[in-house]
Amino acid sequence: MDQEALARLEAALEAGPCESPCPRCGEKQWYSRRYDAFFCPRCDAWAEEACEDPHCEYCAGRPERPSLALDIE
């Protein structure tokens, strides 16, 4: 992911890097305040599944992949 796309993703997800590595690729995971979830920008994957609560303010509108949040903006 190029720097411009990463900056757009950071804004869309209200996110920033953290210290924990991605279990798939080893790059730093990021944390999304918007969706209260960790994700890997390189793998374009959430670190955990969304919860099943249809009324959850974080999970109900979470896109399948982090990069799809750019389409929601």
Residue, then its C-alpha position, 0 to 999 in steps of 0.5 A: m500500500d502506498q503512502e497516500a493510500l495509507a494516509r487515506l486509510e488512517a483517516a477513514l478508520e481513525a487509526g494508527p500503528c501499534e507495537s503488536p505484529c501481524p500474525r500473518c506477515g509480521e508487519k505492525q498492526w494498526y488500531s482503528r478507533r472507529y471500529d475498535a479493532f486491530f488490523c494489518p494494512r499490508c494484509d488488508a485484514w482485521a485481526e479479529e472477527a466482528c461481534e455478532d451483536p447487530h446493535c454494536e456501534y463498532c462492528a455493525g458497520r465494519p467493512e469486510r476488509p479495512s480498505l473497504a472503509l475508503d468506499i464508505e467515507 
